[in-house]
Amino acid sequence: MIWMKNILPATSQRVATYTNPEINELIRSNTLENLLCLEDAEAEELTRRIQKLNSEWDIERFVEAKAALCVMGCSMFGIAKNKYWSFLTLIAATFLLQHALLGWCPSAPIMRKVGIRTAEEINQEKAVLKILRKDFAHAKSNDAAELLKAAEKQ
């Protein structure tokens, strides 16, 4: 499996690696803009934003749902109409595997362009909001175990 390390991008960076750098920067700047608007917000407002982020679909969820719908639809057409519809399930599976390995599939650039983020990007925004909310104010800078415990409770 060592050969995979050299070929495949890191899981947390695979989508961003294959995304146009300008799109990555646009997503980053939109996130920063959201955070700057909440810089002086009350804890309740920060909590509402965190809750909203908890329900935000990341790109993985969109790709998985899209592939599942395609497989279901093509399978139904294959059973009801013509067996050649089943060929499209092979294409959907191929794109799903390609996304799993590389973080790219034909629809990924479109999804990124409309602002669909990775789980990593969503979690980074949540972490900053929790810092603004002072969730970790009680922790000492060298107390990593306590910081991890506090983050897990959130």
Secondary structure, DSSP 8 states (H G I E B T S, - for coil): -HHHHHHS--GGGHHHHTS-HHHHHHHHHHHHHHHHHTTT--HHHHHHHHHHHHT---HHHHHHHHHHHHHHHHHHHHHHT-GGGGHHHHHHHHHHHHHHHHS--TTHHHHHHTT---HHHHHHHHHHHHHHTTTTTTS-TT-HHHHHHHHHH-
